[in-house]
Amino acid sequence: MNITQRASAALASAAIVFAAATVCAQADTRPALAMAPGSPDLAIAPARIKGALYTQVPVLAQLAGLHGTAVVQVILDETGRVTNATVVRSTGNLVLDRAAIKTVQSASYEPATTGNVPVAGAFDIVVDFANEN
């Protein structure tokens, strides 16, 4: 190996060592507390519905031509199971509001995650009962 080849090999080795040291230094500058739950540095993914949301409109409501939009707050545990559902904006009709709650309770959910760890949480779902007559 001539002097030019040795110099190139030494520079390449130095570049690899420098790159590795830079990566380690970047990883080490992050405080350990930043990995704790609730830290703003952790990736947060909101809860979501698996598949489609099927509205269950009572037959009498359909025949009466009732329609409206409800907003239901759903509280999920860390497994994605509904622990509570409450109407936070009514359709103006108790029958449709109850149908909205049944609709969101029958759906399947993926829970929210913080740092890839499932967590309990709440979110709002809009349930629209359109008049199809």
N, C-alpha and C positions, 0 to 999 in steps of 0.2 A: 504494500500500500504506500503510495507516495504521499508527500506532505499535504497536497491539496485534498486528497481523499480523506486523510486523517483529520484535517481541519473541518471538512464538511461533516464527517461522522461525529466529531466532537460538538459542533454547532447543533446538529440534529439531536444529539443526546441532551445537550443543555436546553434546547427548546422543549423537549418532552418533559424534562424535570421541571422547568419553569412553568409549563402549562399545568402539570400535576399540582405543583405548589400553589398556583393561582386558584385552581378549583378547590383545594383543601382550605385555603385561606378564606375563600368566599363562603364555604360551608361553615367554617368555624366562627365567622363573625356574627352569625345568627344566634341570638341568645336562646338558651334552652327554654326559657319561659314562653317564647313565641310558639312553641309546639303544644302548649297547654290548651285544653278545651276553652272555647270562648275567646281565643286570641284572634285579632283581626287578620293575622297572616294565614290562617287556615282556610282552605277552600270550603265554601259553603254551597250546598246544592239544595234548592227548595224541594218540598214534597211535591209529588205529582200523581195524577190519576193514571193507573195502568189501563190502557185500552180506551174504550169509549164510555161516555156517561149516558146511560139510557134513562130518559125521563119516564116516570110511571104516572101517567095522567089518569085520574079516576074517570070511569065511563060517564058518570053523571056530569062531571065537569066538562067533558067533551060535548055531550049532548046539549048542555046549557050554553055552550060557546064561551066558557070562561077562559081567560088568557091573562098573562102577566109574567113578570120577571122577579124572581126572588134571589137574594144573595144569602147564602148559608155559610156560616163559619164552621169549619170542621176542625176538630182537635184530634190529632193522631198520636198514638204512642210510638215508641222507637221501632216497633215491628210493622207499622203502617196500619194498625187496626184503629178504627174510629172509636174514640172514647166519649165523644160528645159532638152533637151537631145542633146549631142554634140559628134560627132565621135572624139575620141582622138587618135585612131590608125586605119588607113584606111585599107580596103580590097584591095585597089588599083583600085577599080571600083566604080564609082559614083552610079550606079544602086544598087549595093549591100550595099553600105554605107547608102543610103536612106532607103532601106529595113530594115537595122539594126535599124535605128532610129524609124521607124514605129513599129518594133517588140517590142522595149522596151517601147514605148509610149502606146502600147495597153495592156501591162501587168498590173496586180494589185500588189500593194506593201503595206507592213507594214512599217511605218516610224521608224526611229531610236528612241531610248528612252534614256533619262538620268534620273536616279532615278525614273523609271516608268512613266516619263512624255514624251509624244511624242515631238520630235524636228525635225526641218528641217535639211536636210543634203544632201550630195552627195556621190555617190559611182559608181564604174565602173562595167560594165557588158560585158562579152565576148559573142559575137554572132558569131557562126560558121556556114558558108554556105558550107557544104561538097558537093563535086561533086559525085553524086550517079549514074553516067552513067558508 
